[in-house]
Amino acid sequence: MSKNIIITGTSRGIGFELVKQFAKAGHHVLALSRNEKTVQDLKLQNVTAFSFDLSDVEAYKKVEDFITKNWQQVDVLINNAGALINKPFSELTMKDYETVYKTNVFGVAELTRIVLPFMKINSHVVTISSMGGVQGSLKFPGLAAYSSSKGAVITLTELLAEEYKDSGIAFNVLALGAVQTEMLEEAFPGYQAPTTAQEMADYIFNFALKGQKYYNGKLLQVSNSTP
C-alpha cells in the first residue's frame, strides 16, 4: 500500500537516494531541501520537491499547506537534513552553533511539530543522528557543534516517544557511523567511509517503513566501527 513520506535534506547524499527508493516502491514523497532542482530533474511522477530551509520560520507554512491540500495524512517523516561545521572548538563562534542547531535541532523539532497533527496510529518519525552524538562512541575532533546537536535530537526523540505514547505514533533515532557523502567529503577531504549513501539509504528505507512495529523512543546505532 502506498504511503505518504516526507524527507528533508534531499538534494544529495542519503536523502537523495531515499527519494529514489521510496518513489520506485510506489510511495508518495515530499522532498524538502534548499536546492530542490536535483530531485525535480529526476522527473519522478509521485514526488513533489520544493525549496525549503529548516532555519526559515516562514517555510513551514508551505509544508503545512501542501499536506492539507494534497495528502491530509503523513505516514513517515524522515528528519535527514543536517548542517556540519568542522572547526577547532577554540574557533567556534556562537553564530556557528546557531547555524548548526537551527537545522539539526530546532528545524527537526519544528517540522515534527508541524507534521504530527497529520499522523495517525502506526506512523513513524525517524530522525537521523550521528555516532558522534552517542555517549562513549568515537568522536571526530572539530565537530563540537555538529555532534552535540546530534546528541540533542537523541534526547528529543526519547521525549517525544513518551509524550505521544498514547497516539500510536513511533519516534526513533538512527545514529549513523561515517557514510561516504558529499557533506563528509567537504568536512573531511579524502576520508574514506566504510558505507555508501545508497547502502545506508537501503537500511533507512526499510527501517522507516517497518521499524515502528518493533521500536519506539529508541536510539539505534547504525555503525560497524568500534568503539
Helices and strands as residue ranges (DSSP letters): E 4-8, H 13-24, E 28-33, H 37-40, E 47-51, H 59-66, I 67-71, E 76-79, G 89-91, H 94-101, I 102-106, H 107-115, G 116-118, E 124-130, G 131-133, H 144-163, E 170-176, E 179-180, H 182-187, E 195-196, H 197-210, G 211-213, E 218-222
